[in-house]
Amino acid sequence: MDNLRLFERERLPDALRVLLADYPRAGWETDPGFDGLIRFWLDRHIMFRRLMSELRGGTEALLDHKTDTQPYVAMTSRYGGMFVNGLHEHHTIEDSYYFPKLVTKDARIEKGFAILDQDHHDLDGLLSGFVDRANEVIRVADSREKLQSAAGRFRDELAHLEQLLDRHLIDEEELIVPVILRYGSAGLG
């Protein structure tokens, strides 16, 4: 399973994407089974992506001297907190409620849920580095020179986290949405 770890894989293996063949992403929103639960769940993923994009854009603006320090630090604190707290809550609900129910729907994709669960643990480690770099930015806000250096490190942390989070979110969407479209959302929400 090491080559299926978040840090190594390019996507889930085809054997786990078997339902995606019947329910391709392009048809999800027009499928009669595309209900409020799927929409809510995908909206959360969109929110995480937007927060990462805002943090990246704000950090680039600071590094390019296109924004002042205080608005940048406030944005980093606010959006960073929303991102970390929201992602932890989202993963906790998935691991404790949704994944145990969804894993029983189709034995062919059971291993996919173990991979996604491992992703959550791997992402926790990355979030720790994210928090450390964000806190560093906040701590040195009174010195533009130190802030520039800290923001550079934060930008690098963001880029790495954003890439791996997107890989995880895509894989999760391509595993779970087809399951719900095939078997329905009854008993899930």
Disulfide bonds with the S-S distance in Angstrom:
none
